[in-house]
Amino acid sequence: MTNEKIVSPLNGYFMLFCFLLLFFGGIFLLINTGSLWFIVAIVIALIIATGLVLVNPNSSRVLLLFGKYVGTIKSNGLYWVNPLYSKRKISLRASNFDSERLKVNDKLGNPVMISTILVWRVTDTYRAAFDVDDYKNFVRVQTDAAVRKLASMYPYDNFADEDLEEDITLRSSVNEVSENLEKEVQERLSMAGIEVLEARIGYLAYAQEIANAMLKRQQATAIVAARHKIVEGAVSMVEMALAELNDKAIVDLDEERKAAMVSNLMVVLCSDKDASPIVNTGTLNH
């Protein structure tokens, strides 16, 4: 037997009634008649009681007879099974697993701290009970292994000074990374009869030893990108200003005056601080 087998045992309420009848009947015989038949009645009642099984919603009981798999009860209610069966409880509810923060190296070799949040549930009780030693510990170990593998496949982030930029990064491509993580974890947990409902990155940051350096690098990259945009916009504005002055013939500027005007506009537009204007009360030549 290598597959899950669903069984439908006897109704437990009828057997509970039989237990109460025999148990209290045996006590009645003992008190009123002194007959030794009360021992038989109580022993049978106790045997019946050991066979009663209560299955809660989204729970199951795996039945074994001297080490042989008999089947699994998945429907909730009160049932009665062979008293010789051993009954192992396995929950079918969705469970959350928040892994510890692991230090791993990303694709570029940078140490990062990463953790994952996993939502899973058991779908095959036979595999969960017998194909792995401890399915809960199996989920923890295999999830950590999948996170380590995933982190090594992608860089933490793209930088402007990198020779090769990746389309998918751990920081910016949240949906793509979560999908790949879910597939990776599902492949590892399928042998234990476990279904992955959701897997996503719960925590992501550079390791402490390089966090300050990477923060400065990110700030420098952002400053360079911002300066690039400012200069690009300033050049466009200067070009537009010269074109408007020339088209409307407002003033006739030679090359030297155009150069001075461009210089002044670029200083005003690209400066970190507000420019302090100086009013020229003379002519353009002074």
Secondary structure, DSSP 4 states (H G I P E B T S, - for coil): --S--B---EEHHHHHHHHHHHHHHHHHHHHHT--THHHHHHHHHHHHHHTEEEE-TTEEEEEEETTEEEEEE-S-EEEE--TT-EEEEEE-S-EEEEPPPEEEE-TTS-EEEEEEEEEEEES-HHIIIIISS-HHHHHHHHHHHHHHHHHHHS-S---TT-SS--S--TTT-HHHHHHHHHHHHHHHHGGGTEEEEEEEEEEEEE-HHHHHHHHHHHHHHHHHHHHHHHHHHHHHHHHHHHHHHHHHTS----HHHHHHHHHHHHHHHH-SS--------S-TT-
